[in-house]
Amino acid sequence: MALLAFIVWGALLGWAASIVEREEQAGAIRLRLLIGALAALIGGVFTSGGGVLGALEWSALGVGTITAVVALTAYWFVFVRRT
């Protein structure tokens, strides 16, 4: 259950980032969804000790949120802001 929650929550954060940035290209939106989902999953896995198939811990969801926001912000600073 936690695995699915991390992926969905990270994708929602990526979608929110594309709304904030007013991005309209489909490829860029998909990339932000992927970055958000992967970052939230990685942060959640590290926080929960590698077990994401069990119950969801709020601390792991919080760390997953923080890592997704940091990854999306870093992506924006490195690749988007220059153009």
C-alpha positions, 0 to 999 in steps of 0.5 A: 500500500505504501508503494502505491501511495508514494508513487501517487503522491509524488505524481500529484506533486509533479502535477502541481509543479507543472501547474505552478510553472504554467507548463503546457507541453505534454512531455514536460508535464509527464517528466515532472510527474515522473520526477515527483513519483521517483523522488517521493518513492526514493525518499519514502523507501529510505525513511521506512527502512526499505519496506514499502509493501506494508503500512504507510508511515506518516514520517515516510510520507513527509520525507517523500514529499520533501524529496519530491519538492527538492527534486522538482525545484532542482530540476527547475533551477538546472534545466528550466530556468535557463531557457 
